[in-house]
Amino acid sequence: MSTPGEGLSSAQPIRHPWREVLHRARDPRFVADSALRVVMEGWDRVSPSEFSRLYRQVRTRTMCSNARLRGLYRALHYVVSRDIAGDVVECGAAQGGSAALMALTLRQLESRRKLWVCDTFEGLPAPSSADPDFEFADLFTGTCIGTLNEVRALFQRLGVLEDVEFVKGLFQETLPVSRIPQIAVLHIDGDWYESVKVCLESLYDKVVPDGVIQLDDYGYWKGARKAVDEFFEQRGIQAPLKRLDYSGRFLIKPGPITSAAEAR
Ligand SMILES: C[S@@+](CC[C@H](N)C(=O)[O-])C[C@H]1O[C@@H](n2cnc3c(N)ncnc32)[C@H](O)[C@@H]1O
């Protein structure tokens, strides 16, 4: 039987892994976090826990650390257990791993919510001059490709295609006019300043109070962090960003809770 990563036209996630390692290795917190990640991912490859069993089904199709995937898993448990209304949205799917983890979690929780999966499905667009680490970031332009057919096939194989809607195109073109209604969990994994900025500008107001926003790249890409910090400052958002690992952060949106029952 084939494993999920086999046969992909685009299985190589990044073009210059050694340059990335050299660039990041200067930061001792990144080195320490990477060592911890190796240990934790080793554990999740053998552990009988519910999360680990889901993780094993997607791990070859994701660049997200297991700490960040666990963050998504917990976010879904959080909104479902509190009956918090809203869909689930992924901005930045690449080969579909983190989105599929969310779909598997929803199925495990028997929660019928729509999962929106947004991407170019043609790889990373170029960063812009607004990204402080533009020269390094630009090495990744065109990488992280997962075609729509590949991602759809993954969902089909895992048996979780039913409540999924794919939104293909640049966030700047698709998100401001999307039909996405209220959101319970928003996962932003778009790497660049302009990408993260448009996700927040288009979708933050759709996240219900007490919904969860997970930011994959806050500690990793300077443009992503800048977009988040600017947006929070403009909006006067005081809620603390909580740390998942070196890169990932999440926020529980402040405000009164709307239960699914109230929203009906
Ligand atoms: C790091 S990858 C996502 C990784 C994925 N969540 C996983 O599980 O491996 C970033 C993705 O964001 C997408 N992306 C970034 N900026 C975008 C934009 N402006 N419009 C559409 N997609 C974008 C890229 O195409 C790429 O697939």
The ligand as an SDF file (V2000), in Angstrom:
LIG
                    3D

 27 29  0  0  0  0  0  0  0  0999 V2000
    4.1540   26.9110    4.0400 C   0  0  0  0  0  0  0  0  0  0  0  0
    2.9790   26.5340    2.8550 S   0  0  0  0  0  0  0  0  0  0  0  0
    1.6160   25.8680    3.7760 C   0  0  0  0  0  0  0  0  0  0  0  0
    1.9470   24.5900    4.4930 C   0  0  0  0  0  0  0  0  0  0  0  0
    0.7650   23.7230    4.8500 C   0  0  0  0  0  0  0  0  0  0  0  0
   -0.1250   24.3410    5.7950 N   0  0  0  0  0  0  0  0  0  0  0  0
    1.2200   22.3690    5.3230 C   0  0  0  0  0  0  0  0  0  0  0  0
    0.4740   21.6990    6.0490 O   0  0  0  0  0  0  0  0  0  0  0  0
    2.3190   21.9380    4.9200 O   0  0  0  0  0  0  0  0  0  0  0  0
    2.3580   28.0960    2.3770 C   0  0  0  0  0  0  0  0  0  0  0  0
    1.2560   28.0200    1.3650 C   0  0  0  0  0  0  0  0  0  0  0  0
    0.6350   29.2920    1.2880 O   0  0  0  0  0  0  0  0  0  0  0  0
    0.2620   29.5390   -0.0390 C   0  0  0  0  0  0  0  0  0  0  0  0
    0.2160   31.0000   -0.2210 N   0  0  0  0  0  0  0  0  0  0  0  0
    1.0610   31.9300    0.2820 C   0  0  0  0  0  0  0  0  0  0  0  0
    0.6900   33.1550   -0.0740 N   0  0  0  0  0  0  0  0  0  0  0  0
   -0.4320   33.0070   -0.8250 C   0  0  0  0  0  0  0  0  0  0  0  0
   -1.2970   33.9310   -1.4650 C   0  0  0  0  0  0  0  0  0  0  0  0
   -1.0570   35.2610   -1.4300 N   0  0  0  0  0  0  0  0  0  0  0  0
   -2.3650   33.4490   -2.1160 N   0  0  0  0  0  0  0  0  0  0  0  0
   -2.6030   32.0930   -2.1490 C   0  0  0  0  0  0  0  0  0  0  0  0
   -1.8160   31.1810   -1.5700 N   0  0  0  0  0  0  0  0  0  0  0  0
   -0.7320   31.6320   -0.9140 C   0  0  0  0  0  0  0  0  0  0  0  0
    1.3490   28.8920   -0.8740 C   0  0  0  0  0  0  0  0  0  0  0  0
    0.8880   28.5580   -2.1680 O   0  0  0  0  0  0  0  0  0  0  0  0
    1.7250   27.6700   -0.0420 C   0  0  0  0  0  0  0  0  0  0  0  0
    1.0520   26.5170   -0.4940 O   0  0  0  0  0  0  0  0  0  0  0  0
  1  2  1  0
  2  3  1  0
  2 10  1  0
  3  4  1  0
  4  5  1  0
  5  6  1  0
  5  7  1  0
  7  8  2  0
  7  9  1  0
 10 11  1  0
 11 12  1  0
 11 26  1  0
 12 13  1  0
 13 14  1  0
 13 24  1  0
 14 15  1  0
 14 23  1  0
 15 16  2  0
 16 17  1  0
 17 18  1  0
 17 23  2  0
 18 19  1  0
 18 20  2  0
 20 21  1  0
 21 22  2  0
 22 23  1  0
 24 25  1  0
 24 26  1  0
 26 27  1  0
M  CHG  2   2   1   9  -1
M  END
$$$$
